[in-house]
Amino acid sequence: MTPQFIAEVSSNHDQDLARSLAFIDAAADIGCSAVKFQLFKLHQLFAPEAIAAHPELLDRVAWELPTDQLSDIKAHCVERGLQFSVTPFYLDAVEELFPFVDFYKIASYELMWDDLLKRCAATKKPIVLSCGMATLEETLRAVNVLRSAGCDDLTLLHCISGYPTPFEQCNLAAIATLRDACKCPVGWSDHSVNADVIVRAVRHWGASMVEFHLDLDGKGAEYASGHCWLPGQIAPVISEVNLEKTQDTKISPADGDGVKVAVAAELHDREWRADPSDGLRPLLHVRKTLAATSNANNG
């Protein structure tokens, strides 16, 4: 089995079209079949209480992808033979992306936001859903929402929303758990930056897709967080995975127990998922705490 490799540009594009096109070239050159960007507006991503408590979040306005670049990015993907995907983080983004994307990617943080799930499913385009931080029950509920809303081409990505993810917390066995429970293809969204993890995910656990964060030169906005690969690092991993070899049967510390729950590295981020009521981060009860703390400090 040859998995599909997706290069996640995330916010490493620096709003520079030439840099975005260079990401597409790099992804094609190292053997990817798709490239993925993110479309968000800072003030439609975080609740006012979060921004007031953490004004440094405003710096992420510089991470927003200009929508007027979508056509050029799509055209270059076609030229290089790559599929183009984008993660929408606000409802209108689904329609804005529709003319351009080959499939939608829904982030782990938005897994509980039914309005976004339904909006993506209604397009009838393929959907890839990351399941970081989620329990099996939360994942099954999201899958049911998507299918009920018309999605008939769904791939799940087992994911650990820890940046970077510790090797021993990858819980790769959850790939099989999700595949058995949800009856659909399951891949791995990597934040470990560990070649052994990716090879194990594919060769032993049958990951049908591998998404990884890519940076060109170590200068991207997210590179310092430690979860991004450079082209020269990931290229030999893709080549290794695509070689025909027997299944890896040795036990690995990255396997875990297969129970689909949040692991230690992502417990904090669970509280910063998009609230189902309005799609803003963090959850409502956290916002109340942030507002109370802010009021006390100002009082």
TORBA-519979 format. One line per field, with one value per residue (C-alpha): residue in one letter; z negated, x, y negated; residue number from 1. Coordinates in steps of 0.25 Angstrom, whole numbers. Layout:
<nodes>
type	(a, ...) $
Z	(Z, ...) $
X	(X, ...) $
Y	(Y, ...) $
seq	(NUM, ...) $
</nodes>
This chain:
<nodes>
type	(m, t, p, q, f, i, a, e, v, s, s, n, h, d, q, d, l, a, r, s, l, a, f, i, d, a, a, a, d, i, g, c, s, a, v, k, f, q, l, f, k, l, h, q, l, f, a, p, e, a, i, a, a, h, p, e, l, l, d, r, v, a, w, e, l, p, t, d, q, l, s, d, i, k, a, h, c, v, e, r, g, l, q, f, s, v, t, p, f, y, l, d, a, v, e, e, l, f, p, f, v, d, f, y, k, i, a, s, y, e, l, m, w, d, d, l, l, k, r, c, a, a, t, k, k, p, i, v, l, s, c, g, m, a, t, l, e, e, t, l, r, a, v, n, v, l, r, s, a, g, c, d, d, l, t, l, l, h, c, i, s, g, y, p, t, p, f, e, q, c, n, l, a, a, i, a, t, l, r, d, a, c, k, c, p, v, g, w, s, d, h, s, v, n, a, d, v, i, v, r, a, v, r, h, w, g, a, s, m, v, e, f, h, l, d, l, d, g, k, g, a, e, y, a, s, g, h, c, w, l, p, g, q, i, a, p, v, i, s, e, v, n, l, e, k, t, q, d, t, k, i, s, p, a, d, g, d, g, v, k, v, a, v, a, a, e, l, h, d, r, e, w, r, a, d, p, s, d, g, l, r, p, l, l, h, v, r, k, t, l, a, a, t, s, n, a, n, n, g) $
Z	(0, 4, -5, -1, -6, -9, -12, -22, -19, -31, -34, -29, -16, -21, -13, -1, 12, 17, 4, 5, 19, 15, 4, 16, 23, 11, 8, 22, 23, 10, 14, 8, 15, 9, 2, -9, -14, -25, -23, -36, -41, -54, -60, -55, -61, -75, -85, -90, -104, -98, -91, -103, -112, -102, -93, -87, -78, -70, -64, -57, -48, -40, -38, -30, -16, -6, 1, 14, 15, 16, 31, 33, 23, 29, 43, 38, 32, 45, 52, 42, 42, 27, 21, 13, 0, -10, -25, -27, -40, -38, -32, -20, -17, -12, 0, 2, 4, 12, 26, 23, 13, 17, 3, -10, -23, -36, -48, -61, -68, -60, -62, -71, -62, -55, -47, -40, -38, -32, -23, -18, -16, -8, 3, 6, 7, 0, -14, -23, -38, -48, -62, -71, -86, -83, -90, -81, -85, -80, -67, -65, -67, -57, -47, -48, -46, -34, -28, -31, -24, -11, -13, -6, -4, -18, -23, -37, -42, -56, -62, -75, -77, -84, -77, -76, -80, -89, -82, -93, -93, -78, -81, -67, -70, -70, -55, -56, -66, -58, -45, -52, -59, -48, -36, -27, -23, -34, -33, -42, -44, -49, -59, -64, -53, -55, -43, -51, -55, -40, -35, -47, -44, -30, -30, -43, -45, -30, -30, -17, -17, -24, -27, -32, -34, -24, -25, -14, -21, -36, -35, -35, -46, -52, -50, -64, -71, -67, -59, -44, -35, -25, -10, -12, -25, -20, -6, -10, -19, -7, 1, -10, -12, 3, 4, 4, -9, -18, -30, -42, -53, -64, -76, -77, -89, -79, -77, -91, -95, -84, -93, -86, -97, -99, -103, -113, -102, -97, -110, -111, -96, -98, -106, -94, -84, -76, -84, -77, -79, -71, -66, -74, -83, -94, -100, -107, -121, -119, -113, -126, -134, -125, -126, -141, -142, -133, -141, -154, -149, -143, -156) $
X	(0, 5, 0, -4, 6, 0, 10, 3, 8, 0, 4, 19, 15, 17, 6, 16, 10, 24, 27, 14, 17, 31, 24, 16, 29, 36, 24, 24, 39, 39, 27, 15, 1, -5, -2, -11, -12, -21, -32, -35, -38, -32, -45, -53, -44, -42, -53, -51, -49, -37, -31, -33, -26, -15, -12, 0, -11, -12, 1, -5, -12, 1, -2, -15, -15, -20, -32, -27, -16, -25, -26, -11, -8, -19, -13, 1, -4, -10, 3, 11, 0, -3, -17, -20, -27, -30, -35, -47, -47, -60, -73, -72, -58, -65, -72, -59, -51, -61, -56, -42, -40, -40, -44, -46, -38, -45, -36, -36, -40, -52, -57, -68, -74, -85, -89, -75, -76, -90, -85, -73, -81, -92, -82, -81, -66, -56, -53, -41, -44, -33, -37, -26, -30, -44, -49, -54, -69, -66, -60, -72, -81, -74, -74, -89, -91, -83, -89, -103, -100, -96, -81, -79, -64, -57, -43, -39, -26, -21, -14, -7, -9, 4, 14, 24, 18, 26, 30, 24, 10, 7, -2, -1, -10, -22, -21, -27, -37, -42, -43, -50, -60, -63, -62, -53, -39, -30, -17, -7, -5, 9, 14, 26, 36, 41, 43, 41, 27, 23, 29, 22, 9, 9, 16, 10, -3, -7, -8, -14, -10, 1, 0, 12, 16, 26, 35, 45, 56, 54, 49, 34, 25, 22, 36, 41, 30, 38, 27, 31, 39, 49, 49, 62, 58, 44, 48, 56, 45, 35, 44, 46, 31, 28, 38, 32, 35, 29, 21, 28, 24, 33, 27, 29, 28, 20, 9, 2, -10, -20, -30, -35, -34, -26, -12, -4, 3, -11, -19, -17, -22, -35, -40, -36, -44, -55, -68, -80, -88, -81, -68, -59, -47, -47, -59, -69, -66, -51, -55, -63, -50, -42, -52, -53, -38, -37, -48, -41, -28, -34, -41) $
Y	(0, -14, -25, -39, -49, -63, -75, -84, -98, -103, -118, -116, -124, -138, -143, -143, -137, -133, -126, -118, -114, -110, -101, -94, -92, -86, -77, -72, -69, -61, -52, -57, -56, -68, -81, -88, -102, -108, -119, -127, -141, -143, -150, -138, -128, -133, -139, -153, -148, -140, -151, -161, -151, -147, -159, -152, -145, -157, -154, -143, -153, -152, -137, -139, -134, -144, -139, -146, -136, -124, -124, -125, -114, -105, -107, -104, -91, -87, -90, -82, -70, -72, -72, -85, -85, -96, -95, -105, -111, -120, -116, -126, -120, -107, -115, -123, -111, -102, -106, -103, -91, -77, -73, -80, -77, -79, -82, -75, -88, -88, -74, -78, -89, -83, -95, -94, -79, -80, -92, -84, -71, -79, -82, -67, -68, -58, -62, -58, -60, -60, -54, -60, -62, -55, -42, -31, -35, -50, -44, -35, -46, -55, -44, -42, -57, -57, -45, -50, -63, -56, -53, -40, -41, -42, -39, -41, -45, -40, -52, -56, -71, -73, -81, -74, -60, -52, -38, -30, -37, -35, -24, -19, -7, -16, -16, -2, -6, -17, -9, 2, -7, -17, -8, -17, -19, -25, -32, -39, -54, -56, -65, -56, -60, -45, -36, -24, -28, -31, -18, -10, -17, -12, 1, 7, -1, -3, -18, -21, -36, -44, -58, -66, -80, -86, -98, -102, -108, -108, -123, -119, -125, -111, -105, -109, -101, -88, -81, -84, -76, -82, -76, -69, -63, -57, -53, -40, -37, -37, -29, -19, -17, -15, -4, 10, 16, 26, 22, 17, 26, 22, 15, 0, -10, -19, -8, -11, -4, -8, -14, -27, -38, -50, -48, -56, -65, -70, -71, -86, -88, -81, -93, -102, -95, -102, -103, -96, -108, -118, -112, -121, -117, -113, -106, -114, -110, -114, -128, -130, -128, -137, -148, -147, -147, -159, -166, -163, -168, -181, -183) $
seq	(1, 2, 3, 4, 5, 6, 7, 8, 9, 10, 11, 12, 13, 14, 15, 16, 17, 18, 19, 20, 21, 22, 23, 24, 25, 26, 27, 28, 29, 30, 31, 32, 33, 34, 35, 36, 37, 38, 39, 40, 41, 42, 43, 44, 45, 46, 47, 48, 49, 50, 51, 52, 53, 54, 55, 56, 57, 58, 59, 60, 61, 62, 63, 64, 65, 66, 67, 68, 69, 70, 71, 72, 73, 74, 75, 76, 77, 78, 79, 80, 81, 82, 83, 84, 85, 86, 87, 88, 89, 90, 91, 92, 93, 94, 95, 96, 97, 98, 99, 100, 101, 102, 103, 104, 105, 106, 107, 108, 109, 110, 111, 112, 113, 114, 115, 116, 117, 118, 119, 120, 121, 122, 123, 124, 125, 126, 127, 128, 129, 130, 131, 132, 133, 134, 135, 136, 137, 138, 139, 140, 141, 142, 143, 144, 145, 146, 147, 148, 149, 150, 151, 152, 153, 154, 155, 156, 157, 158, 159, 160, 161, 162, 163, 164, 165, 166, 167, 168, 169, 170, 171, 172, 173, 174, 175, 176, 177, 178, 179, 180, 181, 182, 183, 184, 185, 186, 187, 188, 189, 190, 191, 192, 193, 194, 195, 196, 197, 198, 199, 200, 201, 202, 203, 204, 205, 206, 207, 208, 209, 210, 211, 212, 213, 214, 215, 216, 217, 218, 219, 220, 221, 222, 223, 224, 225, 226, 227, 228, 229, 230, 231, 232, 233, 234, 235, 236, 237, 238, 239, 240, 241, 242, 243, 244, 245, 246, 247, 248, 249, 250, 251, 252, 253, 254, 255, 256, 257, 258, 259, 260, 261, 262, 263, 264, 265, 266, 267, 268, 269, 270, 271, 272, 273, 274, 275, 276, 277, 278, 279, 280, 281, 282, 283, 284, 285, 286, 287, 288, 289, 290, 291, 292, 293, 294, 295, 296, 297, 298, 299) $
</nodes>
